[in-house]
Amino acid sequence: METMGQDAGAAVVPGGLMASDDQMSVWGEETVPGSGVPEKKPAVEEVVAYDPNDMTVLAVRLKAAMVKTGMTQAQLARACGVKPPSVSGWLNGKAKYLKGQNLLAAAKALNVSQDWLATGEGAMLPYDDGLTAIPNLPSNEFVQVPILNTRQSVLDDRFEEHLYEEKMVFRKADLMAMKVSVRFARVLAVPDGCMEPTLRQGGFVLVNTEDTVPQDTKVYTVYYNGQMFLRRLVLDFSDVAGERVWVMRCDNPDRQHYPDRRLPPDAAIFGQVVWSGGML
């Protein structure tokens, strides 16, 4: 699993790399006086004003990704299976969103995260690519954090850490600000909808595996009964126990599907979640 913008944790395209606005001509027809023959004449598309450094704007994110890969509008159009004027519409500031097959195709062609391209949240790069794809950024400013393969890690009702070959790129300064050692940093995908809207299912989070002592209301990765959970741990009074106990709580308001559960005594806390497109 860049704001990664300027949320903590992500490698961003620096200022100065933004391409200038390319206005693609759209050919319309206009009759030549006295001839009755239509003449093709270029009509300039309307361009919506926006801050060229504002990563919340779709056009800015697209241009940053195109600069990173060296891809032209025509090449992106072919990769997405759309006509060049469609890409021009994405880049002139009028389009606010990119969805469906266009989003999937564009993210794949530009080698960027779908979430980042769609919303500007999270990491720009889906995985580590050796840092060579991030121009003009010295690699000594960044670190590569392993991505945990949770499915492989929890086989046979036991936990054994398995990592993907891919890694996610973070700024060293951001990890230091979050007080996370590279040695204990892990990235993993959110396994379910329990923590929505705080943590979206399928999105990526950064976990500090050195921090396994629960703190009230903080979010932790918990391993129990062959499964990995992301839950907010809360100290709450139990009538049955007659004292305060640790409870696994979901942020999702659907309590029927995501009820509070007492933290099992044999559950293992894998680490505290400290980042998901921004500090928690």
C-alpha positions in Angstrom: 0.0 0.0 0.0 2.4 10.5 -1.1 -0.2 12.4 0.4 1.1 11.3 0.5 0.3 15.4 -0.4 0.7 16.3 1.9 -0.2 13.9 4.4 2.6 12.2 6.2 4.3 9.2 4.6 4.2 9.6 0.9 6.7 10.4 -1.8 5.4 13.3 -3.8 6.3 14.8 -7.1 8.2 18.0 -6.2 7.3 21.5 -7.4 8.7 22.4 -10.8 7.8 19.1 -12.4 4.3 20.0 -13.3 3.8 20.2 -17.1 2.3 23.4 -18.5 -1.4 23.2 -19.5 -1.7 21.6 -22.9 -4.8 22.7 -24.7 -5.8 20.1 -27.2 -7.6 21.5 -30.3 -11.0 20.1 -31.0 -11.9 20.5 -34.6 -15.3 22.1 -35.4 -16.7 23.1 -38.7 -17.2 26.5 -40.1 -18.4 27.4 -43.6 -15.9 29.3 -45.8 -17.6 32.5 -47.0 -18.8 32.2 -50.6 -17.8 28.6 -51.0 -20.5 26.7 -49.1 -17.8 24.3 -48.1 -17.3 23.6 -44.4 -13.8 24.4 -43.2 -12.3 22.7 -40.2 -11.2 25.2 -37.6 -9.6 24.5 -34.2 -11.6 25.5 -31.2 -9.8 26.0 -27.9 -11.4 24.1 -25.0 -12.4 26.0 -21.9 -9.8 25.6 -19.1 -10.9 25.8 -15.5 -8.5 27.8 -13.3 -6.8 25.8 -10.6 -3.6 25.7 -8.5 -1.1 23.6 -10.5 0.4 22.4 -7.2 -2.9 21.3 -5.6 -2.9 17.5 -5.5 -6.6 17.5 -4.6 -7.3 18.4 -8.2 -7.5 15.5 -10.6 -5.8 17.4 -13.4 -2.8 18.1 -11.2 -2.5 14.4 -10.2 -2.7 13.2 -13.8 -0.1 15.7 -15.0 2.2 14.7 -12.1 1.8 11.0 -13.1 2.3 11.7 -16.8 5.5 13.7 -16.1 6.8 10.8 -13.9 6.2 8.3 -16.7 6.9 10.5 -19.7 3.5 9.6 -21.1 1.7 11.9 -23.6 -2.0 12.7 -23.8 -2.3 10.6 -27.0 -0.5 7.6 -25.3 -2.7 7.8 -22.3 -5.8 8.0 -24.5 -4.7 4.8 -26.3 -3.9 3.0 -23.0 -7.4 3.9 -21.7 -9.2 3.2 -24.9 -10.7 6.7 -25.2 -10.4 9.5 -27.7 -7.7 12.2 -27.1 -10.4 14.9 -26.4 -11.5 12.9 -23.4 -8.0 13.0 -21.9 -7.9 16.7 -22.7 -11.0 17.1 -20.7 -9.4 15.3 -17.7 -6.4 17.7 -17.9 -8.1 21.0 -18.4 -9.6 21.1 -14.9 -13.2 20.6 -15.9 -13.3 16.9 -14.9 -13.4 16.4 -11.1 -13.4 12.6 -10.9 -12.1 9.6 -12.8 -14.0 6.4 -12.2 -14.7 2.8 -13.4 -12.6 1.4 -16.3 -11.1 4.8 -17.1 -9.7 5.0 -13.6 -8.4 1.4 -13.6 -6.8 1.8 -17.1 -5.2 5.2 -16.3 -3.8 4.0 -13.0 -2.3 0.9 -14.6 -0.8 2.9 -17.6 0.7 5.5 -15.3 1.8 3.0 -12.6 0.2 4.9 -9.8 -2.2 3.9 -7.0 -5.9 3.8 -8.0 -6.8 5.4 -4.6 -4.3 8.2 -5.1 -5.4 8.9 -8.7 -9.1 8.9 -7.7 -9.0 10.9 -4.6 -5.4 12.2 -4.0 -5.3 10.2 -0.7 -2.6 7.7 0.1 0.6 6.8 -1.7 1.1 8.0 -5.3 3.2 4.9 -6.1 1.4 1.6 -5.5 4.7 -0.2 -4.7 8.3 0.5 -4.5 10.0 0.8 -7.9 13.5 1.4 -6.7 12.9 5.1 -6.4 14.1 5.6 -10.0 10.6 6.6 -11.1 10.6 9.6 -8.8 12.7 12.2 -10.6 15.0 14.6 -8.8 14.4 13.1 -5.4 17.5 11.8 -3.7 17.0 8.2 -2.5 18.7 8.9 0.8 15.6 10.9 1.8 13.3 7.9 1.5 12.9 4.4 2.9 11.2 1.3 1.6 8.7 -0.2 4.0 7.7 -3.9 3.5 4.1 -4.8 2.8 2.7 -7.6 4.9 0.9 -10.4 3.1 -1.8 -11.1 5.7 -3.3 -14.1 4.0 0.0 -16.0 3.9 0.9 -14.8 7.4 -2.1 -16.3 9.2 -2.2 -19.8 7.7 -3.0 -22.8 9.9 -4.3 -20.7 12.8 -0.8 -19.4 13.5 1.0 -16.2 12.6 4.3 -16.2 10.7 5.2 -13.0 9.0 5.2 -13.2 5.2 6.0 -10.1 3.1 5.3 -9.2 -0.5 8.3 -8.5 -2.8 6.9 -5.0 -3.4 7.5 -2.2 -0.9 6.0 1.2 -0.3 8.1 4.4 -0.3 8.0 6.7 2.7 10.0 9.8 3.6 12.5 9.2 6.4 11.5 12.5 8.0 7.8 11.4 8.1 8.7 8.1 9.8 10.8 10.0 12.3 7.9 12.4 13.0 5.6 9.4 13.7 8.3 7.9 15.9 8.4 4.8 13.8 11.7 2.8 13.2 12.1 1.5 9.7 13.0 -1.9 11.3 9.5 -2.1 12.9 7.5 -0.5 10.1 5.0 -2.6 8.1 2.3 -1.7 5.6 -0.9 -3.8 5.2 -4.2 -3.6 3.6 -7.4 -3.0 5.6 -9.1 -6.4 5.7 -12.7 -5.4 6.3 -15.2 -2.6 6.6 -15.1 -2.4 10.4 -13.1 0.8 10.6 -15.0 2.7 7.8 -15.2 5.6 7.3 -11.9 6.1 9.2 -10.1 3.3 7.3 -11.5 2.2 4.0 -11.5 -1.5 3.2 -8.6 -2.4 0.8 -6.8 0.8 1.6 -3.2 0.7 3.1 -2.1 1.6 6.6 1.3 1.9 8.2 1.8 -0.1 11.4 4.4 0.4 14.1 5.0 -3.2 15.2 7.2 -2.0 18.0 4.2 -0.5 19.8 2.2 -3.5 21.2 1.1 -2.0 24.5 -2.5 -0.8 24.0 -3.4 2.8 24.6 -7.0 3.9 25.0 -8.9 4.8 21.8 -5.9 4.0 19.5 -6.2 1.7 16.5 -4.2 -1.6 16.5 -3.6 -4.6 14.4 -4.7 -7.6 16.4 -4.0 -11.3 15.6 -6.5 -13.8 17.0 -7.8 -17.2 16.0 -6.1 -17.2 12.7 -7.3 -13.8 11.6 -5.8 -10.3 11.5 -8.1 -7.5 12.7 -7.8 -3.7 12.6 -9.7 -2.4 15.7 -9.9 0.6 18.0 -9.0 -0.6 21.5 -11.1 1.1 24.2 -11.0 0.7 28.0 -14.7 0.3 28.9 -16.5 -0.8 32.1 -17.8 -4.4 32.0 -20.8 -5.2 34.2 -19.9 -8.9 34.0 -16.3 -8.4 35.0 -17.1 -5.6 37.4 -14.1 -3.6 36.1 -12.8 -1.8 33.0 -11.7 -4.2 30.3 -10.2 -3.8 26.8 -12.8 -3.8 24.1 -12.3 -4.1 20.3 -14.4 -1.4 18.8 -15.2 -0.6 15.1 -15.7 3.0 13.8 -18.4 1.7 11.5 -21.8 2.8 12.9 -23.4 -0.5 11.8 -23.4 -2.1 15.3 -25.4 -5.1 14.1 -22.6 -6.3 11.8 -19.7 -4.7 13.8 -20.5 -5.0 17.5 -18.1 -4.4 20.3 -16.1 -7.4 21.4 -13.9 -7.9 24.4 -10.3 -8.3 23.6 -9.5 -12.0 24.0 -6.8 -12.7 26.6 -4.9 -14.8 24.1 -5.0 -12.2 21.3 -1.7 -10.8 20.1 -1.3 -7.1 19.3 0.8 -6.9 16.2 1.3 -3.1 16.3 -0.3 0.3 16.4 -1.7 1.9 13.2 -0.1 5.3 12.8 -0.8 6.3 9.2 -3.5 6.0 6.6 -3.1 8.8 4.1 -2.4 10.9 7.2 -1.4 10.5 10.9 -3.9 8.9 13.2 
